[in-house]
Amino acid sequence: MTPNIAVVRIETPHWRSIPLWIPLFLLWIPVILLSPILLLVIVGLSIAGRVDPLRALSVIWGIVCSLPGTNVRVTSEGTKVVVRIL
Amino acid sequence: MNENRRQILEMLAAGKITADEAERLLSALEPDSTVSARTYAHTSTGSSGNGSQDSNVKAHAKYLRVLVEADPSMTGMKGPTTVNVRVPMKLLRAGVRLASLIPPQAHEQLDEALSRHGVPLTLSQIKPENLEELIDHLEDLTVDVDGKDGNNTKVRVFCE
């Protein structure tokens, strides 16, 4: 499943943000619109690198689909940043 | 009674598993357990039932977790900096497949560069199956690094 939502939360000692839900699925709109150009670029680069374009596409797709579940949390000097991909 | 519980009790009644094994299987059915009862049942069926198959039961790790607690002397910050990253194992599997996209003409150069840095590796000999095996073994990996000489930096890498 492709990532649908990214949740970003920032906390400082004086201020705490509400979790920001970023709808990643909306990115599909520009991606679909740009897909002919993106496909041409990927196929062109694959041919230049003598790599099977289908394999390249499957690897890229695999990485995109594996992103949900990623969680990054960084805390420093009382400031906390949390990024979750759902 | 749900289907799994009934299956376990039937296996116990049929003498395929011992009472101890049935107990472990039933506890594996608890919601927070990571051990698959079905896997256990599969490995138990047809065995002598002496409990030696515990080694066969292995919950597959879903995430690789990296925890870093950096000492303020390293970061220049006032307090400790902590980084907690959870990466799905699926992402690691997909990531290692990137190696298959390295153009063949670059393999020699990479091999040379790696061996110059003390890593005698031949990239062309790494097959997708090897990468899968690598990720499987990564599930057993735990790395704990503690700083020394007053440096309190700690790094932990493990699968969960």
gemmi code that builds the backbone of each chain (N, CA, C; Angstrom):
import gemmi

chains = {
    "A": [
        ("MET", (0.835, -1.195, 0.000), (0.000, 0.000, 0.000), (0.873, 1.250, 0.000)),
        ("THR", (0.529, 2.191, -0.792), (1.326, 3.427, -0.863), (1.063, 4.284, 0.378)),
        ("PRO", (2.028, 5.144, 0.746), (1.793, 5.994, 1.915), (0.657, 6.979, 1.647)),
        ("ASN", (-0.251, 7.080, 2.598), (-1.414, 7.948, 2.409), (-1.322, 9.254, 3.192)),
        ("ILE", (-0.766, 9.126, 4.389), (-0.746, 10.299, 5.268), (0.585, 10.352, 6.004)),
        ("ALA", (1.123, 11.544, 6.156), (2.293, 11.749, 7.012), (1.844, 12.599, 8.190)),
        ("VAL", (2.238, 12.195, 9.371), (1.867, 12.960, 10.567), (3.135, 13.610, 11.107)),
        ("VAL", (3.116, 14.919, 11.222), (4.277, 15.657, 11.730), (3.856, 16.379, 12.997)),
        ("ARG", (4.651, 16.225, 14.048), (4.347, 16.923, 15.294), (5.615, 17.573, 15.826)),
        ("ILE", (5.517, 18.820, 16.198), (6.680, 19.551, 16.718), (6.327, 20.054, 18.117)),
        ("GLU", (7.243, 19.813, 19.037), (7.034, 20.295, 20.404), (8.267, 21.063, 20.847)),
        ("THR", (8.055, 22.226, 21.406), (9.173, 22.965, 22.011), (8.806, 23.153, 23.488)),
        ("PRO", (9.768, 23.586, 24.323), (9.429, 23.769, 25.740), (8.294, 24.784, 25.936)),
        ("HIS", (8.128, 25.726, 25.006), (7.113, 26.773, 25.190), (5.883, 26.576, 24.308)),
        ("TRP", (5.954, 25.692, 23.370), (4.886, 25.604, 22.377), (4.762, 24.166, 21.884)),
        ("ARG", (3.554, 23.763, 21.691), (3.323, 22.387, 21.243), (2.331, 22.417, 20.091)),
        ("SER", (2.764, 21.913, 18.953), (1.870, 21.961, 17.788), (0.901, 20.788, 17.828)),
        ("ILE", (-0.242, 20.971, 17.210), (-1.147, 19.836, 17.059), (-0.560, 18.954, 15.953)),
        ("PRO", (-0.816, 17.670, 15.975), (-0.274, 16.823, 14.910), (-0.772, 17.283, 13.536)),
        ("LEU", (0.155, 17.502, 12.646), (-0.204, 17.930, 11.283), (-0.370, 16.692, 10.419)),
        ("TRP", (-1.553, 16.507, 9.930), (-1.821, 15.342, 9.066), (-1.662, 15.794, 7.613)),
        ("ILE", (-0.612, 15.329, 6.978), (-0.355, 15.753, 5.593), (-0.874, 14.661, 4.650)),
        ("PRO", (-1.857, 14.988, 3.848), (-2.434, 13.957, 2.968), (-1.529, 13.669, 1.755)),
        ("LEU", (-0.725, 12.635, 1.906), (0.216, 12.298, 0.827), (-0.503, 11.778, -0.417)),
        ("PHE", (-1.726, 11.258, -0.181), (-2.437, 10.693, -1.345), (-2.766, 11.768, -2.382)),
        ("LEU", (-2.777, 13.037, -1.918), (-3.037, 14.125, -2.877), (-1.884, 14.287, -3.875)),
        ("LEU", (-0.708, 13.751, -3.480), (0.441, 13.820, -4.391), (0.200, 13.022, -5.660)),
        ("TRP", (-0.766, 12.092, -5.568), (-1.053, 11.281, -6.752), (-1.508, 12.142, -7.925)),
        ("ILE", (-2.161, 13.266, -7.602), (-2.676, 14.112, -8.695), (-1.526, 14.642, -9.561)),
        ("PRO", (-0.526, 15.340, -8.954), (0.592, 15.783, -9.813), (1.388, 14.614, -10.390)),
        ("VAL", (1.501, 13.521, -9.606), (2.278, 12.367, -10.111), (1.608, 11.793, -11.359)),
        ("ILE", (0.278, 11.678, -11.319), (-0.430, 11.125, -12.481), (-0.305, 12.075, -13.675)),
        ("LEU", (-0.405, 13.379, -13.372), (-0.299, 14.355, -14.466), (1.103, 14.331, -15.097)),
        ("LEU", (2.093, 14.143, -14.233), (3.476, 14.158, -14.733), (3.977, 12.768, -15.118)),
        ("SER", (3.133, 11.757, -14.979), (3.603, 10.382, -15.188), (4.247, 10.138, -16.561)),
        ("PRO", (3.722, 10.725, -17.663), (4.407, 10.473, -18.949), (5.855, 10.965, -18.926)),
        ("ILE", (6.057, 12.154, -18.339), (7.422, 12.695, -18.280), (8.284, 11.856, -17.331)),
        ("LEU", (7.708, 11.516, -16.170), (8.463, 10.709, -15.195), (8.866, 9.364, -15.794)),
        ("LEU", (7.909, 8.747, -16.503), (8.203, 7.450, -17.125), (9.332, 7.568, -18.144)),
        ("LEU", (9.256, 8.641, -18.952), (10.301, 8.840, -19.959), (11.664, 9.014, -19.292)),
        ("VAL", (11.701, 9.802, -18.204), (12.966, 10.041, -17.498), (13.512, 8.724, -16.934)),
        ("ILE", (12.626, 7.951, -16.280), (13.068, 6.691, -15.669), (13.551, 5.712, -16.738)),
        ("VAL", (12.776, 5.618, -17.817), (13.169, 4.683, -18.892), (14.481, 5.150, -19.532)),
        ("GLY", (14.611, 6.456, -19.745), (15.841, 6.996, -20.337), (17.052, 6.721, -19.473)),
        ("LEU", (16.914, 6.979, -18.165), (18.033, 6.729, -17.244), (18.365, 5.239, -17.173)),
        ("SER", (17.311, 4.405, -17.192), (17.543, 2.954, -17.121), (18.288, 2.465, -18.347)),
        ("ILE", (17.891, 2.968, -19.509), (18.567, 2.533, -20.746), (20.016, 3.020, -20.738)),
        ("ALA", (20.212, 4.265, -20.280), (21.570, 4.806, -20.218), (22.444, 3.985, -19.263)),
        ("GLY", (21.827, 3.517, -18.174), (22.584, 2.733, -17.202), (22.572, 1.252, -17.491)),
        ("ARG", (21.992, 0.856, -18.612), (21.871, -0.552, -19.031), (21.171, -1.392, -17.953)),
        ("VAL", (20.113, -0.843, -17.446), (19.307, -1.541, -16.431), (17.921, -1.746, -17.019)),
        ("ASP", (17.311, -2.877, -16.677), (15.958, -3.156, -17.152), (14.994, -2.094, -16.601)),
        ("PRO", (14.329, -1.315, -17.468), (13.418, -0.265, -16.967), (12.290, -0.806, -16.094)),
        ("LEU", (11.809, -2.006, -16.433), (10.727, -2.588, -15.624), (11.207, -2.896, -14.209)),
        ("ARG", (12.469, -3.385, -14.150), (13.018, -3.690, -12.834), (13.174, -2.403, -12.028)),
        ("ALA", (13.656, -1.349, -12.704), (13.841, -0.056, -12.025), (12.504, 0.437, -11.477)),
        ("LEU", (11.467, 0.339, -12.306), (10.145, 0.788, -11.874), (9.639, -0.049, -10.703)),
        ("SER", (9.902, -1.361, -10.759), (9.400, -2.224, -9.680), (10.141, -1.921, -8.371)),
        ("VAL", (11.435, -1.612, -8.461), (12.194, -1.280, -7.241), (11.683, 0.038, -6.645)),
        ("ILE", (11.487, 1.031, -7.497), (10.999, 2.335, -7.017), (9.617, 2.174, -6.385)),
        ("TRP", (8.766, 1.422, -7.066), (7.410, 1.188, -6.549), (7.466, 0.447, -5.213)),
        ("GLY", (8.372, -0.531, -5.123), (8.542, -1.301, -3.883), (8.947, -0.410, -2.726)),
        ("ILE", (9.851, 0.517, -2.996), (10.310, 1.429, -1.940), (9.165, 2.339, -1.498)),
        ("VAL", (8.444, 2.888, -2.459), (7.327, 3.792, -2.128), (6.278, 3.042, -1.292)),
        ("CYS", (5.981, 1.807, -1.682), (4.954, 1.040, -0.984), (5.407, 0.553, 0.397)),
        ("SER", (6.717, 0.569, 0.640), (7.216, 0.089, 1.939), (7.336, 1.213, 2.955)),
        ("LEU", (7.107, 2.424, 2.535), (7.294, 3.564, 3.439), (6.320, 3.596, 4.634)),
        ("PRO", (5.046, 3.178, 4.499), (4.163, 3.239, 5.663), (4.736, 2.448, 6.840)),
        ("GLY", (4.626, 3.032, 8.011), (5.189, 2.386, 9.204), (6.489, 3.045, 9.647)),
        ("THR", (7.036, 3.889, 8.790), (8.279, 4.578, 9.150), (7.984, 5.643, 10.200)),
        ("ASN", (8.839, 5.690, 11.179), (8.624, 6.585, 12.309), (9.962, 7.192, 12.708)),
        ("VAL", (10.051, 8.491, 12.710), (11.305, 9.166, 13.086), (10.993, 10.149, 14.204)),
        ("ARG", (11.751, 10.060, 15.292), (11.527, 10.951, 16.430), (12.873, 11.520, 16.869)),
        ("VAL", (12.996, 12.810, 16.859), (14.251, 13.464, 17.255), (13.955, 14.433, 18.392)),
        ("THR", (14.719, 14.306, 19.455), (14.530, 15.191, 20.613), (15.858, 15.853, 20.939)),
        ("SER", (15.821, 17.157, 21.106), (17.029, 17.877, 21.480), (16.659, 19.175, 22.177)),
        ("GLU", (17.292, 19.421, 23.280), (17.081, 20.640, 24.063), (15.591, 20.920, 24.296)),
        ("GLY", (14.851, 19.887, 24.611), (13.430, 20.055, 24.905), (12.556, 20.168, 23.674)),
        ("THR", (13.160, 20.212, 22.499), (12.384, 20.279, 21.259), (12.257, 18.869, 20.690)),
        ("LYS", (11.042, 18.537, 20.325), (10.808, 17.179, 19.821), (10.114, 17.259, 18.465)),
        ("VAL", (10.630, 16.506, 17.523), (10.011, 16.437, 16.196), (9.677, 14.976, 15.913)),
        ("VAL", (8.451, 14.744, 15.574), (8.022, 13.370, 15.269), (7.445, 13.337, 13.864)),
        ("VAL", (7.920, 12.413, 13.070), (7.381, 12.234, 11.721), (6.956, 10.777, 11.593)),
        ("ARG", (5.715, 10.578, 11.254), (5.209, 9.209, 11.049), (4.586, 9.134, 9.674)),
        ("ILE", (4.866, 8.059, 9.000), (4.239, 7.856, 7.681), (3.247, 6.707, 7.812)),
        ("LEU", (2.015, 6.994, 7.453), (0.952, 5.977, 7.601), (0.467, 5.509, 6.236)),
    ],
    "B": [
        ("MET", (-15.672, -20.180, 21.515), (-14.270, -20.583, 21.331), (-13.872, -20.324, 19.867)),
        ("ASN", (-12.744, -19.672, 19.678), (-12.395, -19.398, 18.294), (-11.716, -20.613, 17.646)),
        ("GLU", (-11.513, -20.495, 16.355), (-11.038, -21.618, 15.549), (-9.642, -22.087, 15.972)),
        ("ASN", (-8.741, -21.109, 16.236), (-7.364, -21.451, 16.603), (-7.312, -22.214, 17.921)),
        ("ARG", (-8.091, -21.703, 18.890), (-8.124, -22.343, 20.210), (-8.638, -23.790, 20.087)),
        ("ARG", (-9.693, -23.945, 19.314), (-10.270, -25.280, 19.110), (-9.238, -26.214, 18.455)),
        ("GLN", (-8.508, -25.657, 17.477), (-7.500, -26.446, 16.750), (-6.414, -26.948, 17.709)),
        ("ILE", (-5.990, -26.058, 18.614), (-4.949, -26.418, 19.579), (-5.450, -27.524, 20.503)),
        ("LEU", (-6.677, -27.355, 20.986), (-7.228, -28.356, 21.906), (-7.415, -29.696, 21.211)),
        ("GLU", (-7.777, -29.645, 19.949), (-7.924, -30.900, 19.195), (-6.578, -31.596, 19.018)),
        ("MET", (-5.545, -30.766, 18.770), (-4.198, -31.349, 18.635), (-3.748, -31.966, 19.948)),
        ("LEU", (-4.112, -31.329, 21.057), (-3.765, -31.858, 22.381), (-4.503, -33.165, 22.628)),
        ("ALA", (-5.778, -33.164, 22.272), (-6.598, -34.373, 22.469), (-6.089, -35.527, 21.607)),
        ("ALA", (-5.602, -35.186, 20.422), (-5.112, -36.240, 19.517), (-3.700, -36.682, 19.885)),
        ("GLY", (-3.101, -36.037, 20.868), (-1.752, -36.410, 21.314), (-0.648, -35.896, 20.413)),
        ("LYS", (-0.988, -34.969, 19.525), (0.035, -34.441, 18.615), (0.959, -33.463, 19.344)),
        ("ILE", (0.455, -32.829, 20.377), (1.274, -31.898, 21.162), (1.083, -32.196, 22.642)),
        ("THR", (2.052, -31.785, 23.439), (1.959, -32.016, 24.882), (1.175, -30.864, 25.518)),
        ("ALA", (0.860, -31.055, 26.795), (0.101, -30.022, 27.514), (0.908, -28.718, 27.582)),
        ("ASP", (2.236, -28.859, 27.783), (3.088, -27.659, 27.852), (3.033, -26.882, 26.542)),
        ("GLU", (3.110, -27.639, 25.449), (3.079, -26.986, 24.128), (1.727, -26.325, 23.881)),
        ("ALA", (0.679, -27.011, 24.333), (-0.664, -26.435, 24.160), (-0.771, -25.123, 24.932)),
        ("GLU", (-0.172, -25.126, 26.122), (-0.220, -23.917, 26.949), (0.511, -22.772, 26.244)),
        ("ARG", (1.683, -23.116, 25.679), (2.461, -22.073, 24.971), (1.699, -21.559, 23.752)),
        ("LEU", (1.055, -22.506, 23.073), (0.288, -22.098, 21.880), (-0.880, -21.191, 22.260)),
        ("LEU", (-1.543, -21.568, 23.354), (-2.683, -20.754, 23.788), (-2.223, -19.365, 24.217)),
        ("SER", (-1.062, -19.312, 24.875), (-0.562, -17.991, 25.271), (-0.126, -17.196, 24.047)),
        ("ALA", (0.289, -17.936, 23.001), (0.679, -17.239, 21.759), (-0.530, -16.605, 21.068)),
        ("LEU", (-1.697, -17.103, 21.425), (-2.917, -16.554, 20.818), (-3.344, -15.234, 21.454)),
        ("GLU", (-2.685, -14.895, 22.575), (-3.019, -13.618, 23.208), (-2.775, -12.498, 22.212)),
        ("PRO", (-3.565, -11.426, 22.247), (-3.480, -10.376, 21.235), (-2.122, -9.724, 21.123)),
        ("ASP", (-1.366, -9.592, 22.251), (-0.090, -8.880, 22.186), (1.069, -9.784, 21.849)),
        ("SER", (0.791, -11.053, 21.650), (1.877, -11.967, 21.335), (2.288, -11.835, 19.883)),
        ("THR", (3.594, -12.000, 19.635), (4.076, -11.885, 18.255), (4.294, -13.244, 17.621)),
        ("VAL", (4.114, -14.317, 18.417), (4.351, -15.657, 17.887), (3.090, -16.158, 17.212)),
        ("SER", (3.229, -16.644, 16.031), (2.071, -17.147, 15.298), (1.769, -18.570, 15.724)),
        ("ALA", (0.573, -18.757, 16.266), (0.199, -20.088, 16.707), (0.134, -21.056, 15.547)),
        ("ARG", (-0.303, -20.528, 14.403), (-0.425, -21.377, 13.231), (0.951, -21.912, 12.823)),
        ("THR", (1.965, -21.048, 12.876), (3.320, -21.460, 12.541), (3.779, -22.524, 13.517)),
        ("TYR", (3.477, -22.283, 14.801), (3.892, -23.221, 15.821), (3.227, -24.561, 15.580)),
        ("ALA", (1.920, -24.501, 15.308), (1.190, -25.741, 15.082), (1.775, -26.496, 13.899)),
        ("HIS", (2.138, -25.746, 12.860), (2.710, -26.363, 11.668), (4.017, -27.062, 11.992)),
        ("THR", (4.852, -26.404, 12.790), (6.170, -26.986, 13.096), (6.024, -28.137, 14.080)),
        ("SER", (4.945, -28.107, 14.893), (4.770, -29.151, 15.901), (4.224, -30.437, 15.302)),
        ("THR", (3.395, -30.300, 14.301), (2.727, -31.471, 13.737), (3.754, -32.460, 13.191)),
        ("GLY", (3.607, -33.704, 13.649), (4.496, -34.739, 13.138), (5.798, -34.837, 13.898)),
        ("SER", (6.033, -33.998, 14.864), (7.277, -34.090, 15.620), (7.046, -34.966, 16.831)),
        ("SER", (8.120, -35.232, 17.559), (7.998, -36.116, 18.698), (7.299, -35.447, 19.869)),
        ("GLY", (7.146, -34.121, 19.804), (6.419, -33.427, 20.851), (7.205, -33.280, 22.130)),
        ("ASN", (8.545, -33.225, 22.049), (9.344, -33.069, 23.258), (9.728, -31.622, 23.541)),
        ("GLY", (9.157, -30.707, 22.802), (9.426, -29.295, 23.075), (10.704, -28.797, 22.447)),
        ("SER", (11.413, -29.639, 21.716), (12.687, -29.210, 21.127), (12.491, -28.304, 19.923)),
        ("GLN", (11.243, -28.159, 19.488), (11.004, -27.343, 18.297), (10.876, -25.871, 18.621)),
        ("ASP", (11.197, -25.466, 19.848), (11.126, -24.062, 20.208), (11.973, -23.194, 19.290)),
        ("SER", (13.095, -23.781, 18.858), (13.997, -23.010, 17.999), (13.375, -22.731, 16.640)),
        ("ASN", (12.393, -23.594, 16.259), (11.753, -23.395, 14.960), (10.760, -22.233, 14.985)),
        ("VAL", (10.303, -21.921, 16.203), (9.304, -20.874, 16.338), (10.012, -19.532, 16.365)),
        ("LYS", (9.740, -18.724, 15.379), (10.418, -17.442, 15.322), (9.464, -16.382, 14.791)),
        ("ALA", (9.229, -15.432, 15.615), (8.367, -14.336, 15.163), (9.195, -13.455, 14.244)),
        ("HIS", (8.626, -13.132, 13.092), (9.367, -12.304, 12.159), (9.323, -10.854, 12.596)),
        ("ALA", (10.490, -10.271, 12.655), (10.578, -8.863, 13.056), (9.946, -7.999, 11.977)),
        ("LYS", (9.248, -6.977, 12.398), (8.587, -6.106, 11.429), (9.344, -4.800, 11.234)),
        ("TYR", (10.097, -4.424, 12.246), (10.764, -3.125, 12.171), (12.225, -3.220, 12.608)),
        ("LEU", (13.031, -2.358, 12.026), (14.396, -2.168, 12.497), (14.378, -0.857, 13.263)),
        ("ARG", (14.868, -0.912, 14.491), (14.836, 0.308, 15.298), (16.262, 0.775, 15.585)),
        ("VAL", (16.479, 2.036, 15.406), (17.788, 2.640, 15.691), (17.569, 3.711, 16.753)),
        ("LEU", (18.217, 3.527, 17.888), (18.109, 4.497, 18.977), (19.474, 5.124, 19.209)),
        ("VAL", (19.536, 6.412, 19.173), (20.810, 7.105, 19.412), (20.585, 8.128, 20.515)),
        ("GLU", (21.442, 8.081, 21.514), (21.413, 9.102, 22.559), (22.787, 9.759, 22.531)),
        ("ALA", (22.821, 10.921, 21.918), (24.120, 11.572, 21.697), (24.502, 12.433, 22.892)),
        ("ASP", (25.772, 12.360, 23.236), (26.304, 13.163, 24.338), (26.343, 14.645, 23.917)),
        ("PRO", (26.012, 15.560, 24.837), (26.056, 16.987, 24.465), (27.415, 17.434, 23.927)),
        ("SER", (28.492, 16.787, 24.389), (29.827, 17.186, 23.906), (29.993, 16.908, 22.409)),
        ("MET", (29.223, 15.942, 21.907), (29.337, 15.602, 20.481), (28.482, 16.516, 19.607)),
        ("THR", (27.325, 16.892, 20.143), (26.393, 17.675, 19.311), (26.541, 19.173, 19.517)),
        ("GLY", (27.148, 19.555, 20.633), (27.261, 20.984, 20.925), (25.982, 21.562, 21.512)),
        ("MET", (24.989, 20.690, 21.760), (23.737, 21.134, 22.361), (23.884, 21.159, 23.887)),
        ("LYS", (22.911, 21.757, 24.530), (22.978, 21.858, 25.992), (22.612, 20.518, 26.651)),
        ("GLY", (21.618, 19.860, 26.130), (21.200, 18.578, 26.708), (21.463, 17.438, 25.739)),
        ("PRO", (21.139, 16.229, 26.176), (21.339, 15.094, 25.261), (20.364, 15.143, 24.079)),
        ("THR", (20.822, 14.690, 22.952), (19.978, 14.618, 21.753), (19.628, 13.149, 21.527)),
        ("THR", (18.354, 12.871, 21.374), (17.973, 11.484, 21.121), (17.313, 11.366, 19.755)),
        ("VAL", (17.639, 10.296, 19.103), (17.046, 10.003, 17.793), (16.474, 8.601, 17.874)),
        ("ASN", (15.242, 8.470, 17.477), (14.565, 7.186, 17.543), (13.937, 6.944, 16.170)),
        ("VAL", (14.493, 6.024, 15.431), (14.016, 5.774, 14.069), (13.489, 4.346, 13.984)),
        ("ARG", (12.312, 4.214, 13.435), (11.739, 2.883, 13.217), (11.526, 2.709, 11.717)),
        ("VAL", (12.211, 1.740, 11.173), (12.133, 1.509, 9.722), (11.491, 0.144, 9.487)),
        ("PRO", (10.443, 0.087, 8.676), (9.848, -1.227, 8.382), (10.858, -2.138, 7.660)),
        ("MET", (10.852, -3.407, 8.027), (11.758, -4.356, 7.368), (11.455, -4.438, 5.870)),
        ("LYS", (10.191, -4.179, 5.522), (9.797, -4.186, 4.102), (10.601, -3.146, 3.328)),
        ("LEU", (10.817, -2.001, 4.004), (11.557, -0.921, 3.355), (13.022, -1.327, 3.154)),
        ("LEU", (13.566, -2.047, 4.140), (14.951, -2.528, 3.996), (15.050, -3.505, 2.837)),
        ("ARG", (14.066, -4.397, 2.768), (14.070, -5.374, 1.670), (13.998, -4.665, 0.310)),
        ("ALA", (13.120, -3.655, 0.262), (12.996, -2.913, -1.004), (14.280, -2.137, -1.277)),
        ("GLY", (14.882, -1.630, -0.221), (16.109, -0.836, -0.381), (17.276, -1.655, -0.904)),
        ("VAL", (17.425, -2.880, -0.383), (18.554, -3.690, -0.841), (18.398, -4.083, -2.314)),
        ("ARG", (17.155, -4.061, -2.794), (16.944, -4.379, -4.216), (17.500, -3.269, -5.110)),
        ("LEU", (17.766, -2.121, -4.495), (18.391, -1.037, -5.272), (19.736, -1.483, -5.828)),
        ("ALA", (20.373, -2.409, -5.095), (21.687, -2.894, -5.545), (21.591, -3.504, -6.937)),
        ("SER", (20.397, -4.057, -7.242), (20.239, -4.683, -8.567), (20.165, -3.638, -9.668)),
        ("LEU", (20.033, -2.363, -9.290), (19.963, -1.302, -10.297), (21.325, -0.690, -10.595)),
        ("ILE", (22.352, -1.164, -9.888), (23.681, -0.633, -10.163), (24.115, -1.121, -11.545)),
        ("PRO", (24.454, -0.213, -12.448), (24.829, -0.652, -13.797), (26.034, -1.588, -13.760)),
        ("PRO", (26.023, -2.614, -14.608), (27.120, -3.588, -14.597), (28.495, -2.942, -14.776)),
        ("GLN", (28.545, -1.857, -15.595), (29.852, -1.231, -15.842), (30.412, -0.553, -14.582)),
        ("ALA", (29.524, -0.315, -13.611), (29.990, 0.335, -12.377), (30.465, -0.680, -11.333)),
        ("HIS", (30.154, -1.962, -11.573), (30.512, -2.989, -10.588), (32.008, -3.039, -10.316)),
        ("GLU", (32.807, -3.023, -11.411), (34.262, -3.138, -11.237), (34.811, -1.990, -10.414)),
        ("GLN", (34.373, -0.785, -10.761), (34.863, 0.398, -10.037), (34.474, 0.325, -8.561)),
        ("LEU", (33.234, -0.103, -8.314), (32.779, -0.208, -6.925), (33.559, -1.284, -6.169)),
        ("ASP", (33.788, -2.422, -6.834), (34.556, -3.508, -6.197), (35.946, -3.023, -5.809)),
        ("GLU", (36.568, -2.288, -6.745), (37.923, -1.764, -6.477), (37.908, -0.803, -5.292)),
        ("ALA", (36.940, 0.107, -5.311), (36.847, 1.104, -4.236), (36.589, 0.430, -2.892)),
        ("LEU", (35.721, -0.591, -2.903), (35.417, -1.297, -1.653), (36.640, -2.035, -1.123)),
        ("SER", (37.349, -2.721, -2.019), (38.525, -3.474, -1.548), (39.624, -2.530, -1.063)),
        ("ARG", (39.699, -1.337, -1.699), (40.687, -0.342, -1.231), (40.384, 0.084, 0.207)),
        ("HIS", (39.102, 0.051, 0.570), (38.708, 0.446, 1.923), (38.529, -0.767, 2.838)),
        ("GLY", (39.097, -1.871, 2.451), (39.105, -3.045, 3.323), (37.827, -3.863, 3.296)),
        ("VAL", (37.018, -3.699, 2.259), (35.798, -4.517, 2.134), (35.917, -5.352, 0.859)),
        ("PRO", (36.450, -6.556, 0.978), (36.631, -7.378, -0.223), (35.308, -7.991, -0.681)),
        ("LEU", (34.570, -7.243, -1.459), (33.227, -7.664, -1.874), (33.144, -7.620, -3.396)),
        ("THR", (32.509, -8.634, -3.967), (32.278, -8.618, -5.407), (30.780, -8.436, -5.624)),
        ("LEU", (30.416, -7.247, -6.026), (28.988, -6.914, -6.139), (28.247, -7.795, -7.129)),
        ("SER", (28.940, -8.153, -8.211), (28.271, -8.938, -9.254), (27.859, -10.319, -8.739)),
        ("GLN", (28.516, -10.754, -7.652), (28.189, -12.081, -7.118), (27.020, -12.038, -6.137)),
        ("ILE", (26.581, -10.835, -5.800), (25.449, -10.733, -4.872), (24.152, -10.875, -5.658)),
        ("LYS", (23.416, -11.877, -5.301), (22.142, -12.162, -5.981), (20.978, -11.724, -5.076)),
        ("PRO", (19.794, -11.515, -5.666), (18.640, -11.131, -4.840), (18.378, -12.096, -3.680)),
        ("GLU", (18.654, -13.399, -3.896), (18.428, -14.368, -2.820), (19.350, -14.074, -1.642)),
        ("ASN", (20.613, -13.670, -1.965), (21.561, -13.353, -0.895), (21.061, -12.176, -0.068)),
        ("LEU", (20.475, -11.218, -0.778), (19.996, -10.026, -0.086), (18.836, -10.380, 0.847)),
        ("GLU", (17.968, -11.272, 0.364), (16.860, -11.727, 1.204), (17.402, -12.405, 2.462)),
        ("GLU", (18.446, -13.235, 2.244), (19.060, -13.952, 3.362), (19.676, -12.962, 4.352)),
        ("LEU", (20.298, -11.932, 3.791), (20.930, -10.897, 4.618), (19.902, -10.231, 5.528)),
        ("ILE", (18.756, -9.893, 4.957), (17.701, -9.242, 5.740), (17.155, -10.205, 6.792)),
        ("ASP", (17.012, -11.493, 6.406), (16.524, -12.482, 7.377), (17.439, -12.562, 8.581)),
        ("HIS", (18.753, -12.550, 8.319), (19.707, -12.654, 9.424), (19.780, -11.364, 10.231)),
        ("LEU", (19.409, -10.284, 9.576), (19.422, -8.984, 10.258), (18.440, -8.995, 11.437)),
        ("GLU", (17.428, -9.869, 11.342), (16.430, -9.940, 12.408), (17.043, -10.394, 13.729)),
        ("ASP", (18.165, -11.112, 13.635), (18.814, -11.594, 14.859), (19.855, -10.596, 15.368)),
        ("LEU", (20.006, -9.511, 14.638), (21.086, -8.572, 14.974), (20.695, -7.601, 16.085)),
        ("THR", (21.607, -7.420, 17.014), (21.454, -6.367, 18.016), (22.811, -5.705, 18.181)),
        ("VAL", (22.850, -4.430, 18.023), (24.117, -3.707, 18.175), (23.954, -2.714, 19.318)),
        ("ASP", (24.842, -2.782, 20.275), (24.853, -1.828, 21.390), (26.208, -1.162, 21.423)),
        ("VAL", (26.225, 0.136, 21.295), (27.502, 0.867, 21.338), (27.411, 1.891, 22.457)),
        ("ASP", (28.366, 1.835, 23.357), (28.434, 2.825, 24.442), (29.707, 3.636, 24.270)),
        ("GLY", (29.610, 4.941, 24.462), (30.796, 5.784, 24.383), (31.709, 5.544, 25.574)),
        ("LYS", (32.956, 5.974, 25.443), (33.877, 5.806, 26.574), (34.615, 7.129, 26.810)),
        ("ASP", (35.421, 7.151, 27.873), (36.185, 8.346, 28.257), (35.265, 9.552, 28.455)),
        ("GLY", (34.214, 9.359, 29.242), (33.331, 10.479, 29.565), (32.284, 10.782, 28.509)),
        ("ASN", (32.350, 10.088, 27.393), (31.360, 10.292, 26.338), (30.181, 9.337, 26.589)),
        ("ASN", (29.029, 9.889, 26.830), (27.875, 9.051, 27.178), (27.000, 8.705, 25.982)),
        ("THR", (27.539, 8.795, 24.796), (26.754, 8.477, 23.607), (26.417, 6.985, 23.584)),
        ("LYS", (25.166, 6.715, 23.291), (24.730, 5.311, 23.222), (24.010, 5.092, 21.904)),
        ("VAL", (24.286, 3.980, 21.279), (23.610, 3.629, 20.030), (23.079, 2.203, 20.180)),
        ("ARG", (21.834, 2.004, 19.844), (21.256, 0.653, 19.870), (20.564, 0.401, 18.540)),
        ("VAL", (20.865, -0.719, 17.955), (20.199, -1.123, 16.714), (19.636, -2.519, 16.946)),
        ("PHE", (18.366, -2.677, 16.746), (17.766, -3.998, 16.939), (16.480, -4.122, 16.116)),
        ("CYS", (16.009, -5.333, 16.008), (14.752, -5.569, 15.270), (13.657, -5.892, 16.264)),
        ("GLU", (12.438, -5.536, 15.922), (11.328, -5.815, 16.849), (10.078, -6.234, 16.076)),
    ],
}
model = gemmi.Model(1)
for chain_id, residues in chains.items():
    chain = gemmi.Chain(chain_id)
    for i, (resn, *xyz) in enumerate(residues, 1):
        res = gemmi.Residue()
        res.name, res.seqid = resn, gemmi.SeqId(i, " ")
        for name, pos in zip(("N", "CA", "C"), xyz):
            atom = gemmi.Atom()
            atom.name, atom.element = name, gemmi.Element(name[0])
            atom.pos, atom.b_iso = gemmi.Position(*pos), 0.0
            res.add_atom(atom)
        chain.add_residue(res)
    model.add_chain(chain)
structure = gemmi.Structure()
structure.add_model(model)
structure.setup_entities()
